[in-house]
Amino acid sequence: MRLRKLIAIILSGLCSALCFACSGGTYYTVTQTVFSSGLVFSASVLGDKDEEAVEEMLDFLNEIDASVNVNRTDSLLSRFNALSAGERIEVDYHAYKLVSAARELYYATDGAFNAALSGISHAWGVDAEGINRYVYGNGTVTQPPALPSKEQLSALLGFTDMSENTFGFYTEDGKYYLEKYVSELKLDLGGIAKGYCADKCREIALKYGLKSALIKLSGNVMLVGDYYNGKSYQPWGVGVINPRKEDSSSPQYVCGFYVGGDATVVTSGDYERCFNYYYDGGASVKVCHIIDGRTLMPVGVEYDANTGRYKNSDSYVISATVIGENSMLADAYSTAVCVMGAQKGAQFLQEKGYKGIIFTSDKKYVFAGDIDFTPGETLYQTEYSPL
């Protein structure tokens, strides 16, 4: 079956870049807004206990919302962020697990994944507040008054350290604690929380014996079993949306592939949750939500010493799709690849045993691992060339 013949469900929301087939059969489907940030959860599941499974998934998502959603001032992570140096807070297992995983991933990616960039994101106007105002607002204000100066960014550098010098986590008498060593440090676990949730939803699907499931949390997709078309099971058809498509009203796939069995597919890119900042005179720079903690700039942005302004780089990653088993890791890896760059990112994925499809702003592509491409979607071969 060619991908273009499948009935598609377009992923919407943060970093969405994929289209999945889920037609036929007797799937029980639920779509619901979760988290106070408005994240959309969608599940199409097949099994005798489909409703019970989805209900438990939603209950779990409510737990995570109260634990680590920094858009809630009463969440455990927000309360940790409000602490002063030397103070600690008791948290639940989810916050403890995610914070410890964030540090491990910080080291594993040489800092390309960094959960301590809230201050930098705010300075660039691509934190949750800025995105809601400049991207999803009413259109009257489409960019911040000014972009941060190099001096402003340098002043925030000391608060982006994910090492043992800035915070700690530990267990004591069966309880979980986070302790802060630098008052200005603020963590945001949005880069792995969706993947963590997707992994848990898979556990729930297996617990209830579901035969097939498509679970979506924004750009994180979890596939359980194979796709059922009403007669037989077959691999899922997956299409990666062109990150530079001209018409946003309809999808255009840069490539398509099949995924069989349990797997997760996660895409990060610069084309959603972003805005164009226009200087006087018409020059502009595209500012996206993915921050490089080493340069303190959004991916694809650099400082032009000749003009004293920021500009977009000649070549940078605009879309990174990661395919693997663990959605939390794939979540972090997709972000890290955008920061690392295409070639280094592809090598990193292969070393970790994950597959990937990476596209750059100068119309290049590179793959990590073997992928079963469909014959109907070959745009990457006509508009992009091998890196």
C-alpha positions in Angstrom: 0.0 0.0 0.0 1.5 3.4 -1.0 1.5 6.0 1.7 -0.5 8.5 -0.3 -3.4 6.0 -0.4 -3.6 5.8 3.4 -6.1 7.9 5.3 -3.9 10.2 7.3 -4.1 11.9 10.7 -2.0 15.1 10.7 -0.2 15.7 13.9 -0.6 19.1 15.3 1.1 21.1 18.0 4.7 21.4 19.2 7.2 20.1 16.7 4.6 18.1 14.8 6.1 16.7 11.6 4.5 13.3 11.0 1.4 11.8 9.4 0.2 8.4 10.4 -2.3 6.0 8.9 -5.0 4.6 11.1 -8.1 3.7 9.1 -10.2 0.6 9.1 -10.6 -2.0 11.9 -12.5 -1.1 15.1 -10.1 1.4 16.7 -11.4 3.3 19.8 -10.1 6.9 19.3 -9.9 9.7 21.8 -8.5 13.2 21.2 -8.2 15.5 24.2 -6.3 18.5 25.4 -4.1 17.7 28.3 -1.7 19.7 30.5 -2.3 23.3 31.3 -0.1 24.2 28.3 -2.8 22.9 25.9 -0.9 19.8 24.6 -3.1 17.6 22.5 -3.2 13.8 23.3 -4.7 11.4 20.8 -5.0 7.7 21.0 -6.4 5.2 18.5 -6.3 1.8 20.2 -7.6 -1.7 19.4 -8.3 -4.3 22.0 -10.9 -5.7 24.4 -10.1 -3.2 27.2 -9.5 -0.2 24.9 -11.5 2.4 27.0 -10.0 1.3 30.3 -6.5 1.6 28.8 -7.1 5.2 27.5 -8.7 6.2 30.8 -5.5 5.1 32.7 -3.4 7.0 30.2 -5.3 10.2 30.8 -5.0 9.7 34.6 -1.3 9.3 34.2 -1.0 12.5 32.1 -2.8 14.4 34.9 -0.1 13.2 37.3 2.7 14.4 35.0 1.0 17.8 34.6 1.0 18.3 38.4 4.5 17.1 38.7 6.7 18.8 36.0 4.6 21.2 33.9 6.4 24.6 34.4 3.3 26.4 33.0 1.6 25.6 36.3 2.9 27.6 39.2 1.8 24.9 41.6 3.6 22.0 39.9 6.5 20.3 41.8 9.0 21.5 39.2 7.8 25.1 39.3 8.1 25.0 43.1 11.7 23.7 42.8 12.5 26.5 40.3 11.3 29.1 42.9 13.7 27.8 45.5 16.8 29.7 46.7 20.2 28.2 46.8 20.5 25.6 49.6 16.8 24.8 49.7 15.3 21.5 48.8 11.8 20.1 48.0 10.2 16.7 48.2 9.0 15.6 44.8 7.3 12.5 43.3 9.0 9.7 41.4 8.2 11.3 38.0 10.0 14.5 38.7 12.9 12.7 40.2 13.2 10.3 37.3 12.9 13.1 34.7 15.4 15.4 36.4 18.0 12.5 36.7 17.4 11.5 33.1 17.9 15.1 32.0 21.3 15.3 33.6 22.3 11.9 32.1 21.2 13.1 28.6 23.1 16.4 29.1 26.3 14.5 29.5 25.5 11.9 26.9 25.0 14.6 24.3 27.9 16.8 25.4 25.4 19.5 26.3 23.4 19.4 23.1 20.4 18.5 25.2 20.1 21.0 28.0 17.1 21.3 30.3 18.4 24.5 32.0 17.8 27.0 29.2 14.6 28.6 30.5 16.3 32.0 30.9 17.8 31.9 27.4 14.5 30.9 25.9 12.8 33.8 27.7 15.4 36.3 26.4 14.8 35.2 22.8 11.0 35.2 23.3 10.6 31.5 22.6 9.6 30.3 26.0 5.9 29.3 26.5 5.0 32.9 27.2 6.8 34.2 24.1 5.4 31.5 21.8 1.9 32.1 23.0 2.3 35.8 22.3 4.4 36.0 19.1 3.3 32.7 17.4 -0.1 31.8 18.7 -1.4 35.2 19.7 -4.0 37.4 18.0 -1.5 38.7 15.4 -1.2 42.2 16.7 2.2 41.5 18.2 4.4 39.1 16.1 7.8 39.7 17.5 9.5 41.0 20.7 10.6 44.6 21.0 14.2 43.6 20.5 16.4 40.5 20.4 18.8 40.0 23.3 22.3 41.5 23.1 25.4 39.3 23.4 26.0 40.9 26.8 22.6 40.0 28.0 23.1 36.4 27.0 26.5 36.2 28.5 25.0 37.3 31.8 22.8 34.2 31.8 25.5 31.7 30.9 26.2 30.8 34.5 22.6 29.6 35.0 22.6 27.0 32.2 24.9 24.5 33.8 23.3 21.0 34.3 26.2 19.6 36.3 26.4 18.7 40.0 27.4 22.2 40.7 23.9 23.7 40.3 21.5 21.1 41.6 21.2 17.7 43.1 18.6 14.9 43.4 18.5 12.0 45.8 16.4 9.6 47.9 16.0 9.6 51.6 13.8 7.4 53.7 12.0 6.3 50.6 11.2 9.8 49.5 12.5 11.8 46.5 14.2 15.2 46.8 15.5 17.9 44.5 18.0 20.4 46.0 19.1 23.7 44.4 22.6 25.1 44.7 22.2 28.1 42.4 19.2 30.3 43.0 18.8 31.5 39.4 18.8 27.9 37.9 15.4 26.9 36.4 14.7 23.6 34.8 12.2 22.9 32.0 11.7 19.2 31.2 9.4 19.8 28.2 12.1 18.3 26.0 11.7 14.8 27.4 8.4 14.8 29.3 6.3 14.0 26.3 8.5 11.1 25.4 8.4 9.9 29.0 4.6 10.0 28.8 4.5 8.2 25.5 6.7 5.4 27.0 4.3 5.1 30.0 1.3 5.0 27.6 2.9 2.1 25.8 3.3 0.3 29.1 -0.4 0.8 29.8 -1.3 -0.4 26.4 0.6 -3.6 26.9 -0.8 -4.0 30.4 -4.3 -4.1 29.0 -3.3 -6.4 26.2 -4.1 -4.0 23.3 -3.4 -5.5 19.9 -2.6 -2.2 18.2 -2.3 1.4 19.2 -1.3 4.8 17.8 -0.6 7.3 20.6 0.3 10.9 19.9 1.6 13.6 22.1 2.4 16.5 19.8 5.5 15.5 17.8 6.0 12.3 19.9 4.3 9.2 18.4 4.2 5.8 20.0 3.2 2.8 17.9 2.2 -0.5 19.6 1.9 -3.6 17.5 1.1 -3.3 13.8 -1.7 -1.4 12.0 -5.0 -3.3 11.5 -6.9 -2.4 8.2 -10.0 -4.5 9.1 -8.6 -7.7 7.6 -5.0 -8.1 8.5 -2.1 -6.5 10.3 0.6 -4.6 8.4 3.4 -2.1 9.2 2.4 1.5 9.9 2.8 4.0 7.1 4.7 7.1 8.2 5.2 10.4 6.3 7.6 13.1 7.3 6.2 16.5 6.5 8.4 18.8 4.4 9.8 21.3 6.8 9.9 23.9 4.0 6.5 23.3 2.4 4.9 26.3 0.8 1.3 25.5 1.5 0.6 25.0 5.2 -3.1 24.2 4.7 -2.3 20.7 3.3 0.6 18.3 4.1 3.4 17.7 1.7 5.7 14.8 2.6 9.4 15.0 2.1 9.6 11.2 2.5 7.7 8.2 3.7 8.6 4.9 5.3 7.1 1.9 7.1 7.5 0.9 10.7 6.4 -2.5 12.0 5.9 -3.5 15.6 6.5 -1.4 18.7 8.4 1.8 17.9 8.4 5.5 18.6 8.9 8.3 16.0 9.8 11.8 17.2 10.5 14.9 15.1 12.0 18.2 16.1 12.5 21.2 13.8 12.7 24.9 13.3 9.4 25.4 11.4 6.9 25.4 14.3 7.0 27.4 17.5 9.1 30.0 15.7 8.8 33.6 14.4 10.6 35.9 12.0 12.1 38.9 13.6 12.3 41.9 11.2 14.9 44.6 11.6 14.3 48.1 10.3 15.0 48.1 6.6 13.5 44.6 5.9 16.3 42.3 7.0 15.0 39.4 9.1 16.1 36.4 11.1 14.1 33.2 11.9 14.0 32.5 15.6 13.0 29.0 16.7 12.4 27.4 20.1 15.3 25.0 20.0 18.2 26.6 21.8 21.9 25.7 21.5 23.1 26.0 25.1 26.7 26.3 23.9 26.1 29.4 21.8 23.1 30.7 23.8 21.3 31.2 20.4 18.4 29.4 18.7 19.5 26.7 16.2 20.3 28.3 12.9 21.0 31.8 14.3 24.4 33.5 14.4 25.8 36.9 15.2 27.0 39.0 12.2 29.8 41.2 13.4 29.7 43.2 10.2 26.1 44.4 10.8 25.8 44.0 14.5 22.7 42.0 14.0 21.7 38.3 14.1 21.2 36.3 10.9 20.4 32.7 9.9 23.3 30.4 9.2 24.0 29.2 5.7 23.4 25.5 6.7 21.7 24.1 9.8 19.3 21.3 10.8 15.7 22.2 10.1 14.1 18.8 10.8 15.3 15.8 12.7 13.2 12.6 12.8 14.3 9.9 15.2 13.0 6.3 15.2 13.6 3.9 18.0 12.2 2.1 21.0 12.4 4.6 23.9 10.4 7.8 23.2 12.0 9.8 26.0 15.4 9.2 24.5 14.2 9.8 21.0 12.7 13.1 22.3 16.0 14.3 23.6 18.0 12.9 20.7 15.8 14.7 18.1 16.5 18.0 19.9 20.2 17.2 20.3 20.6 16.4 16.6 19.3 19.8 15.7 22.0 21.3 17.9 24.8 19.0 16.9 24.3 19.4 13.2 23.4 16.9 10.5 26.6 14.8 10.1 27.5 14.6 13.8 23.8 14.1 14.7 23.5 11.1 12.3 26.7 9.6 13.7 25.4 10.1 17.2 22.1 8.3 16.4 23.9 5.3 14.8 26.1 5.0 17.9 23.0 4.9 20.1 21.3 2.4 17.9 18.5 4.7 16.7 17.5 5.5 13.1 17.0 9.0 11.8 16.2 11.3 8.9 17.8 14.8 9.0 17.2 17.7 6.7 19.1 21.0 6.5 18.3 24.5 5.4 20.5 24.3 2.3 18.5 21.4 0.9 20.6 18.5 2.1 19.7 15.3 3.8 21.4 12.5 5.7 20.1 9.2 7.1 21.1 7.2 10.2 20.4 3.5 9.9 18.4 1.5 7.3 14.8 2.8 6.7 12.1 1.0 4.6 11.1 3.9 2.4 7.8 3.8 0.4 8.0 4.2 -3.4 5.3 6.9 -3.4 7.1 9.6 -1.4 10.4 10.6 -2.9 10.4 14.4 -2.5 13.7 14.2 -0.6 15.3 12.8 -3.8 14.1 15.6 -6.0 14.3 18.7 -3.8 17.1 17.6 -1.4 20.5 16.1 -2.2 22.8 13.8 0.0 25.0 15.6 2.5 
